């Protein structure tokens, strides 16, 4: 089931519109109009008109998009160009033009259930990759995902302590398992649907009515991407990030503030697509850090991705690194000593390129500052 034809009017309409160009983080670092919102729309429209064809060069340009949502978030008419670009990638894969890097990721996802680490059948059973569900029914589940499980497992423990502190009993769900976002954004929609259907079915089996995600990327997948793939979650299931759950807990979450330090907040991948996430994260950050963050220019509706969305870390590693290092430089330029963020994958990526900058995860900081 392809959505490519549905988005043909978007490519045609957006191919010469420059209004959201200033919001595109890829264009800011490449300085190339071909790798900008209107550039990608023009590319797809030109292929459809027979003026270009899909080949190694044109496909490479298409796979420069970070799928960050900034173009739609800064569009006066809310045109869904990011979704149209991902549909074009699905069409490219369907036509047999998938880059070698995409094929390599697909092999890992199909074999391991994640792009990070090979697992034995026993490992898959323990992490829930083969079953994805809990054997006992729970009203709330903590969607662990793959990045937290493999890259930042300490964040999982911190999240569970925070949930216990506010009286929420949430069983781990999909630990070590991809939500399907990566497959979706790479154009591997058949694989993405398989992940999405597995998760939807096992949510139904679990009896959960609330899914709490550690990752903004996973929240975006469950709230928005599954609908693009034609997959529905069970009726009555509510999806929210841990940030939102903690803010809504009110006085149940008792936090002692740290001694104030100069810090900034990095809005993680896909946060722009989650209503109130940026505001709620800053409420918690201010409570834990003892002061409001120093704000970088590109934040909230102009959030800057760091190569963790759009599959860039796999298809365009040099661009992904450039985005991450640019973010570190922006934080340093405003005098921040600490970069604080909530998403596990963004935390791990910022740590990788920190170059002396201290990187902290919001959930770990909140856990450290819990009233005893």
N, C-alpha and C positions, 0 to 999 in steps of 0.2 A: 504494500500500500504506500504509494508515493504521494507527497504533497507538492511536488515540484510545480506541476501545472497550476495548482491553486495560487502559487505565488508569482506567476508570470506578470501580472499587473504591477507588482511591487518592483521587480527589476526594471520594468519599463518606466515607471513613474519616478524612481529614485536615481536613475542613471545620470541625471544632470543636476540633481539637487545638492548644493554644497552647505546647507544650513547646519548640519550636525558634524561637519568635518573637524571643527575645533574640539569636539568632545571625544574624538577617536584617539586612544592612546597609542595605537600602532602607527598611525600617521604622524604623531608627534615625534616618534623616535626614528622612523624610516625616512621622514621628509619626502615621501613619495605618494603622489596622488593616486597611483594605481592601487596602493594598499591603503585605501580609505573607504568609507561607506559608499560614496558615489562611484568610486573606482570598481568596487566589487559588483555593484549593481550594473554598471556599464559593461563589465566583463561578461556577466551571464547573459545580459541582453544581446551583446554582440555575437556570442556563440549561437543564441537562438535565431538571430537574423542571418546567420551564415557568414558573418564578417570575420569571425575567428573560429577556431576549433579547439577542443580539449586536447592538450598535449602536455608534456612535462612542464613547460614554462607557464602556461595559463593555469594549470592545476596548482602549481606551486604558489602563484599569486592568490588563488582562492583560499589556500590553506594558511595564509598570513592573518586572517581574521581571528581576533582573540575571543569572539563570542562573549563580550563583556556586557552587552546590553546598553552601552552608553548612547549609541546612535538613536535607538528607540526611546530611551529615557529622556533624551534632549530633543525629540522631534515634536513640533507643535501639533502634529496630527497623529502622533503615536503609531507610526507605520512600523510594522513588524519585520524590518529588514534583517535583524539577526536571525530570526527563525527562517526567513527566506534563504539566507546564505547557507544555513545548515541543510536545508532541503536541496539546495544546489549540490552540496557535497554528497548527499545521498544519491542524487542523480549521477554524479561523476563516478561513484563507486558502482552503481548499477550498470553503467556503460562500460565498466572494466578499466577505468583510468585511475584507480586508487594508487596513491604513491606507495613506494616500498615501505616507508615508515608506518603508514596506516595499516598495511597488511601485517607488519610485524606486531603491532599492538593487538590487532584482531586475534592473532594466534595465541597471544598470552591471555587475553580475555576469555577466549573459548576454552583454553586448557586449564587456566588457573582461577578464573573468576575475578581477577584483578590484574593490573599492569605492573605490579611491583615485585612480586615474589612467587616462585614456584612452590606449590604445596602438594603433599602426598594426600591420598584419599583419607587417611586418618586425620590429617590437619584440616581438610575440608569439612569433615563431619564435626570436628570440635569447634570450628569457627562459624559454622552455619552456612558455608558456601554451597553445599549440596542441598541442604534443606531450607536454609534462610530463615527458619522459624523457630519459635520456642515450643517446647513440648507442653508447657503449662500455659493456660490462658492468662493474659494480663491486660488490664485496661490501658496501660501506658508501656511503650517500648522505647528504648534508646537506640536509634539508628546509628550504629558505630561506623559502618562503611569500611572502605579499604585504606584510605590515607591515614586515618587515626590509628587503625589497628597495626599497620606495618611501619609507619614513620614516626608517630607520636603517641605510643600507647599510654604514656603517663597522663595524657589529657583525658582518656577514658575514665581512669580512676578519679581524677579531679571532678569530672562531670557527675559521676555517681555520688561522690560526697556532697556535692551541691544539691543534687536532687533529694538525697536523704535529709539534708538540712531543712528543706522546705516541705518534707513529708510526702514526697512522690516516690513511689516504688516502681521503677522502670527496669524491665529486663532487657539485657543486651539483645540486639536484633541485627542481623546481616553483618556480623563482625567479620571483617576481612573480605567482604563482598562488595563489588562495584554496584552503585545505584543504577548504572546504565548511562550516566551523563557522558562519560568519555566516549563510549561507542557512538552515542547519538551525535555528538559534536564533530566526530571524525567522519560522519557519513555512513557509519556501520549500523544502519537502522535495524536490520534483521537481528543482529546481535543485541542491540539495545532493547528491542522488543522482548527478546527472550529473558533478559535480566528483569525488565519491568514486569512482565507477566509472572515470573517466579516470585518477585517481591509482593505483588498484589495478591497472588494466591495464598502466599504464606502469611501475609497480614490477615487475610480472612480466616485462615486456620488458627492463628494466634488469638483471635478475638479482640485484638487491640482496637481501641477507639482513638488513641492519641499516639502519634509518632513524633518523637523529639529528636531532632538531628543535631549532631556536632558540627556539621559542615553546611555552609550556605549553599555550596554547590549541590549537595544531596537534597537540600530543601527545595531548591529550584527544580531539580529533576522530578521530585515527587509532585510538586505543586503545578508545574508548567510543562515540562518535557514529556511526561507520560501522555498528556492529552495530545501532543503533537504526534506521538507514536500510535495513537488510537487505543491506549490502555487506560483503564479506569481503576482507581483504588476502591476498595469496598465502601459501600454507603456508610456514612457516619464517621469515617476516619478523618481526624484533623491532624494536619502537619504543621509543626512550628519548630523554630530553632530553639536551642537551649537558652539563648539570649532572651528571647521573648518570654519563655517560661519563667525565667528568673525575675525579669522585670515585673511580670504580672503577679509574682508571689508576694510582692509588697513587703510588709513588716516581717514576714516569715523568714526572709533572708537577712540575717544580721551580720553586717560586715564592719570590721574596724579598718579605718583608712591607713594606708602607708604614709610614711614621711614623704611629702611632695617632692617629685623630681620632674625635670623637664621631659615630657613624653609626647608622642603623637599617636593618633589612632589610624591604622590602615584598614580601610573598608575592604574586606576580602572578596574573592571571586564570587560573582553573582549576587552580592549583597544589594546592588541597585535594584534588583528584581523582587526583593522581599520588602514589602511595605513596613515602614517604621524600624527596620533593622538597624540602620545607621544611628537613629536617635536613641533607640533602646540600648545599643552597645555603648554609646557615650554616657548614658545615665549610669550604667554599671561601672564603666571605666572611671568616671569621676568619683563614684562612691569608694572604689577600691584604692585608687591612686591618690586620693586626697586633694585633687585639683582637676580642673578641666584640661583636656589635651590642647597642646599647641596644634593648630590645624594647618595641614598642607593645602596648597591651592586645589589640587585635584583630589576631591573627596566626595562622598555621598553620591549625588547625581552625576558627578564627574569622576567617580572612583577610577583609580588606575590599576588594572590587573598586573600581575607580576609573572606572567607566563604560565599560570596554573589553569587557565581556562582556554577553551577553544582547541585543546590538545597541543598547544604550542610547544610544551616541554618535550613532546615526542616528534612533532613534524618540523618545528622551527626552533631548535634548541638555542641557536645564537640569538634570535629575536627574544626568546623567553628570558634568557640571561640578561639581555639589554634592558628589558622591562623591569626586571628585579633590581638590577643595579641602579637604574634610574630612580626607582622608588627609595632606595637607601640614600641616594644622594639628595633627594628632595627632603627627606627627614633630617638629614644632617644640615641642610641649608637653613632650616628654621631653628636650629639650635637644640634639637631634640637629643636626649641621651638614650631614650628608650623608644622602640617601636612596639606598640601593643596591638594585637589582633586576636580574633577568636577562632578562625577556621584552622583546623590542624594542618592541611596541606600548605596554606599560605604561611603558617608559622614555620614549618619545616623549610620552606623555600627561602624565606627571609633569613633564617638562621644560616643557610648555606652560603648566602652572599653578603652577610652582615658586615664583614670587613671592619670589625671593632665596634660596630653598633650593637647595643644590647637589644635582643628581641624577646618579648614576653608574651605568653598566651593568657588571654583574659580569664579563662576558666581556672587555670592554675593559680593566677594571682588572687582571684576571689576565694579559692579554697584556702590559700595561705592566710587570708585575712578574715576567715570565718571566726566569729565570736566563739570562744571555748566555753 
